């Protein structure tokens, strides 16, 4: 007697998979990009357009979370925190389609409700349908009007404390440009592996292969890709001709201006972009406190053909052993708030709190103090953070220089880069950069 065969599971729609992703991120505090990649790998949508829709829905709804939630609170008869994760995810995704996508209103409501049913929550479909239909009657999401900062915070979906902080640090106009830029999808940028190919040579190969590609405006080794799809399928990936890296992150390696013969320590190396960039011309020891992150760095180095110049060890940069020795260049890409990468990691803006800066500043000082002991006389200490915050950037460096008179800030020579005084600084805005800060400090004796 043959066993009863179970009916094949019906493939989930793009909206249903987006509900799964959003609910999982909310329930676990995981990174959105990690959960999204995991779900796409697990379910493998056959149509590339579905993968694109899932990505747009998840990132768009996360970037606009505060304004979506405010709109929902104006029509819902219960508090949002009392609604289960998948139902709330469906409400947010439906609201995002209504207000920020060119989706017919009936489709935004109906297909979102159908998606909720397909993930096993038919019992909540009437509630979600009623809420989304109320929202569909509005021309735009409502906003609070009592306080200008609160209005701007909801409108741009950033916590009010961050809006105030950026207005204080950068002025109202630049702060608004940063807030708006965080809600724009970032372009895919790659860095040419100059140990194998020039930037112009790679650009010519990509263009000939029909890939939409243009040179970055500031980085001499970067290329911007237009709608590339899966980057692993592009020309040159398997051959190790390039690595994905935002232009601002590339500028840190350019700004460092590391001599070709220098022995380099990358003290906080994961995920490995800067370590591999440096290994194109130098011998690099890449260390990270998280041993489980080292295989990814080593794998990228092998793909890029840089394994002979890059080695790795699990070490805590805040407590380096004395026998590690001295290096001509020590790169400290320090743990930070990540406020410069909010367009790539939009969930961070809701998880960070203003009180976090004290602990981060302490850790950054500990790492700098530990790492400076391993800079050879005449060598360089390069400090970098992917944040906009002045307390983690120039304030941190100025404090270090006051207590270490044997170091001096030394900007690179012959380069045109976005600088503030002796330091590299990029900010989110119309320039298209992530927010980065870097200082190049010379040990004089």
C-alpha positions in Angstrom: 0.0 0.0 0.0 1.5 3.3 -1.1 1.9 6.2 1.4 -0.5 9.1 1.0 1.3 11.8 -0.8 1.0 15.3 0.7 -0.2 18.0 -1.6 2.5 20.3 -2.8 2.7 23.5 -0.9 1.5 26.4 -2.9 4.3 29.0 -3.5 3.9 32.1 -1.3 3.4 35.4 -3.1 5.8 38.2 -2.9 3.6 40.0 -0.3 3.3 36.9 1.8 7.1 36.5 1.9 7.4 40.1 2.8 5.0 39.6 5.7 7.3 36.7 6.8 10.4 38.9 6.6 8.9 41.9 8.5 7.4 39.7 11.2 10.7 37.8 11.7 12.7 41.1 12.0 10.3 42.5 14.5 10.2 39.3 16.6 14.0 38.7 16.7 15.6 42.1 16.3 17.7 40.6 13.5 19.1 42.7 10.7 16.7 43.2 7.8 19.2 42.3 5.1 20.1 39.0 6.9 16.5 37.9 7.3 15.6 39.0 3.8 18.5 37.0 2.3 17.6 34.0 4.4 13.9 34.1 3.2 14.9 34.6 -0.4 17.3 31.7 -0.2 14.7 29.5 1.4 11.8 30.2 -0.9 13.7 31.1 -4.1 11.1 33.1 -6.0 11.2 32.0 -9.7 10.5 35.4 -11.1 13.3 38.0 -10.4 10.6 40.7 -10.2 9.2 39.0 -7.1 12.5 39.2 -5.4 12.6 42.9 -6.3 9.1 43.5 -5.0 9.8 41.7 -1.7 13.0 43.8 -1.3 11.1 47.1 -2.1 8.2 46.2 0.3 10.5 45.3 3.2 13.0 48.1 2.9 10.4 50.7 2.0 8.1 49.8 4.9 11.0 49.8 7.3 12.3 53.1 6.1 8.8 54.6 6.5 7.8 52.8 9.7 7.0 55.7 11.9 4.7 57.5 9.4 3.0 54.2 8.6 2.4 53.5 12.3 1.1 57.0 12.9 -1.4 56.6 10.1 -2.5 53.2 11.4 -3.0 54.6 14.9 -5.5 57.1 13.5 -7.8 54.4 12.2 -7.1 51.3 14.3 -9.3 50.6 17.4 -6.4 48.9 19.3 -2.8 49.7 20.2 -0.3 48.5 17.6 1.8 46.8 20.2 -1.1 44.5 21.0 -1.3 43.2 17.4 0.6 40.0 16.6 3.7 40.3 14.4 2.4 39.0 11.1 -0.8 41.0 11.2 1.0 44.2 12.0 3.5 43.4 9.2 0.6 43.1 6.8 -0.9 46.4 8.0 2.4 48.2 7.5 3.1 46.6 4.1 -0.5 47.5 2.9 -0.1 51.1 4.2 3.3 51.4 2.4 1.7 50.3 -0.9 -1.2 52.8 -0.4 1.0 55.8 0.3 4.4 55.2 -1.3 4.0 52.8 -4.2 2.2 53.1 -7.6 -0.1 50.2 -6.8 -3.9 50.5 -7.4 -5.6 51.0 -4.1 -7.9 47.9 -4.5 -4.8 45.8 -5.3 -2.8 47.1 -2.3 -5.7 46.2 0.0 -6.9 43.0 -1.6 -3.6 41.3 -2.4 -2.2 42.2 1.1 -5.3 40.6 2.7 -4.9 37.5 0.5 -1.2 37.3 1.5 -2.2 37.3 5.1 -4.6 34.5 4.5 -1.8 32.5 2.8 0.4 32.6 5.9 -2.3 31.1 8.0 -4.0 34.2 9.4 -7.4 34.2 7.7 -9.0 35.0 11.0 -7.4 38.4 11.0 -8.2 39.2 7.3 -11.4 41.1 8.1 -9.6 43.4 10.6 -6.7 44.1 8.2 -9.2 44.7 5.3 -11.2 47.2 7.3 -8.1 49.2 8.5 -6.5 49.3 5.0 -9.8 50.4 3.4 -10.0 53.3 5.8 -6.4 54.3 4.9 -7.2 54.0 1.2 -9.7 56.9 1.6 -6.8 59.2 2.5 -4.8 61.1 -0.1 -1.6 61.1 2.1 -0.5 59.8 5.5 -1.6 62.1 8.3 1.0 63.9 10.4 1.0 65.4 13.9 1.0 69.2 14.0 1.7 70.1 17.6 5.5 70.2 17.5 7.6 70.9 14.4 10.3 68.4 15.4 7.7 65.7 16.1 6.1 66.4 12.7 9.4 66.1 10.9 10.3 63.0 12.9 7.1 61.2 11.8 7.2 62.5 8.3 10.8 61.2 7.7 10.5 58.2 10.1 13.4 59.1 12.4 13.2 59.2 16.2 12.7 62.8 17.4 15.9 62.7 19.5 17.9 62.0 16.3 16.2 64.8 14.4 17.1 67.2 17.2 20.7 65.9 17.4 21.3 66.3 13.7 19.7 69.8 13.6 22.0 70.8 16.4 25.2 69.3 14.9 24.6 70.1 11.2 21.9 72.8 11.0 18.3 72.4 9.9 18.9 72.4 6.2 21.6 69.7 6.2 19.7 67.7 8.8 16.7 67.7 6.5 18.8 66.6 3.5 20.2 63.7 5.7 16.7 62.6 6.8 15.4 62.6 3.3 18.5 60.7 1.9 18.0 58.0 4.5 14.7 57.1 2.9 16.1 56.7 -0.6 17.2 53.3 -1.8 21.1 53.2 -2.0 22.7 52.3 -5.3 24.8 49.2 -5.7 28.5 50.3 -5.7 31.5 48.1 -6.4 35.2 48.6 -5.9 37.6 47.4 -8.7 40.1 44.9 -7.4 43.2 46.8 -8.6 45.4 43.8 -8.1 43.7 42.3 -11.2 42.1 45.1 -13.2 41.9 48.9 -13.4 38.7 50.7 -12.7 38.5 51.8 -16.4 39.2 48.3 -17.6 36.5 46.8 -15.5 34.0 49.6 -16.5 34.7 48.8 -20.2 34.1 45.0 -19.6 30.8 45.6 -17.7 29.6 48.0 -20.4 30.4 45.6 -23.2 28.5 42.9 -21.3 25.4 45.1 -21.3 25.6 46.1 -17.6 24.6 49.6 -16.7 27.7 51.0 -15.0 29.2 54.4 -14.4 32.3 55.6 -12.6 31.9 57.0 -9.1 32.3 60.7 -8.8 34.9 60.8 -6.0 36.4 57.3 -5.4 39.0 56.5 -8.1 38.2 52.8 -7.8 34.4 52.7 -7.6 31.7 51.8 -10.1 27.9 52.4 -9.7 25.7 49.7 -11.0 22.1 50.3 -12.2 19.6 47.6 -11.4 22.1 44.8 -11.4 19.9 42.0 -9.9 21.9 39.3 -8.1 25.4 40.7 -8.0 26.9 37.2 -7.8 25.6 36.6 -11.4 27.5 39.6 -12.8 30.6 39.5 -15.0 33.7 39.5 -12.9 32.3 38.2 -9.6 33.6 34.7 -9.9 36.8 36.0 -11.3 37.3 38.3 -8.3 37.5 41.5 -10.3 35.5 43.5 -7.8 33.9 43.7 -4.4 30.7 45.4 -3.3 31.5 48.4 -1.2 29.8 51.8 -0.8 31.7 54.7 -2.2 32.2 56.4 1.2 33.7 53.2 2.6 36.0 53.0 -0.4 37.2 56.6 0.4 38.5 55.5 3.8 41.0 53.2 2.1 41.9 55.9 -0.4 42.2 58.5 2.4 44.5 56.2 4.4 47.1 56.5 1.6 48.9 53.4 2.8 52.5 53.0 1.4 52.8 49.9 -0.8 55.5 48.4 1.4 53.6 48.9 4.7 52.7 46.0 7.0 49.0 46.6 8.0 46.9 45.6 10.9 43.1 45.9 10.4 42.0 45.8 14.0 38.2 45.5 13.5 38.1 43.8 10.2 34.6 42.3 9.7 33.0 42.2 7.2 36.3 42.6 5.4 35.8 45.3 2.7 38.6 47.5 3.9 40.9 44.6 4.7 40.6 43.3 1.2 41.0 46.8 -0.2 44.3 47.2 1.7 45.4 43.7 0.7 45.3 44.7 -3.0 48.7 46.3 -2.3 49.8 45.4 1.2 50.3 42.5 3.6 47.4 42.6 6.0 46.6 40.9 9.3 42.8 41.1 9.7 41.5 40.6 13.3 38.0 40.6 14.8 36.6 39.8 18.2 34.0 37.6 16.6 35.7 34.5 15.4 32.6 33.4 13.4 33.1 36.4 11.1 36.6 35.5 10.0 35.6 32.8 7.5 33.7 35.4 5.4 36.7 37.6 5.3 38.9 34.7 4.3 36.4 33.6 1.6 36.3 37.0 0.1 40.1 37.2 0.1 40.2 33.9 -1.8 37.6 35.0 -4.3 39.6 38.2 -5.0 42.9 36.3 -5.2 44.3 38.1 -2.1 44.7 35.2 0.3 48.5 35.2 0.1 48.5 38.8 1.4 45.7 38.6 4.0 45.7 36.5 7.1 43.2 36.6 10.0 43.0 36.0 13.8 40.3 36.2 16.4 41.5 39.0 18.8 39.8 41.7 20.8 41.0 45.1 19.5 40.4 46.6 22.9 42.8 44.2 24.6 45.5 43.3 22.1 48.4 41.1 23.3 51.8 42.7 23.7 53.4 40.0 21.5 51.4 41.0 18.5 54.2 43.3 17.5 54.3 46.6 15.7 52.8 47.6 12.3 53.5 50.4 9.8 49.7 51.1 9.6 46.9 50.2 12.0 43.4 50.6 10.7 40.7 50.9 13.3 37.3 50.7 11.8 35.7 51.0 15.2 32.3 49.8 16.4 29.9 52.7 16.3 26.3 53.7 16.2 26.1 53.1 12.4 24.1 56.3 11.9 25.8 56.9 8.6 24.3 53.7 7.1 20.6 54.1 7.9 19.5 53.9 4.3 21.1 50.5 4.1 20.1 49.4 7.6 16.9 51.3 8.2 15.9 49.3 11.2 18.9 50.7 13.1 17.2 54.1 13.5 14.5 52.6 15.7 16.9 50.5 17.8 19.5 53.2 18.6 19.0 55.4 21.6 20.7 58.6 22.6 22.1 56.9 25.7 24.1 54.5 23.5 26.7 57.1 22.7 28.4 57.0 26.1 29.1 53.2 26.0 30.2 53.4 22.4 32.6 56.3 23.1 34.2 54.3 26.0 34.7 51.3 23.7 36.2 53.4 21.0 38.7 55.0 23.4 39.7 51.5 24.7 40.3 50.3 21.2 42.3 53.3 20.2 44.4 53.1 23.4 45.1 49.4 22.7 45.8 49.8 19.0 48.1 52.8 19.3 50.6 50.6 21.2 51.1 48.6 18.0 51.9 51.5 15.7 55.6 51.6 14.8 57.4 55.0 15.2 56.7 57.0 12.1 53.7 54.8 11.3 50.0 55.6 10.8 46.9 55.0 13.0 43.8 55.3 10.8 40.6 55.7 12.8 37.2 55.3 10.9 33.6 55.1 11.8 30.4 54.7 9.7 28.5 57.3 11.6 27.6 61.0 11.3 27.9 61.7 15.0 30.6 64.2 16.0 31.0 62.5 19.4 32.2 59.3 17.7 34.3 61.2 15.0 36.2 64.4 15.5 35.5 64.7 19.3 36.9 61.2 19.8 40.0 61.9 17.8 40.7 65.3 19.4 40.5 63.7 22.8 43.0 61.0 21.7 45.4 63.6 20.3 45.3 65.6 23.6 46.4 62.6 25.5 48.9 61.3 23.0 51.3 64.2 22.0 53.4 61.7 20.0 50.6 61.5 17.4 49.5 64.3 15.0 46.7 64.5 12.4 48.2 64.2 8.9 45.8 64.4 5.9 46.8 62.6 2.7 48.6 64.5 0.0 47.5 65.1 -3.6 43.9 63.9 -3.1 40.6 65.7 -3.6 38.3 64.3 -1.0 35.3 65.5 1.1 37.3 66.9 4.1 36.6 68.8 7.3 39.9 70.3 8.6 42.3 67.3 8.5 39.6 64.7 8.5 37.6 62.8 5.9 33.9 63.3 6.4 30.9 62.2 4.2 27.3 62.8 5.1 24.1 61.3 3.7 22.5 63.8 1.3 22.3 64.6 -2.4 25.9 63.5 -2.9 24.8 59.9 -2.5 27.2 59.0 0.2 26.8 57.0 3.4 28.0 58.9 6.4 31.7 58.2 7.3 34.4 59.8 9.3 38.1 59.0 9.2 41.3 60.4 10.7 44.9 59.7 9.6 47.2 60.0 12.6 51.0 59.9 12.3 53.2 58.6 15.2 56.1 61.1 15.2 58.3 59.2 17.6 
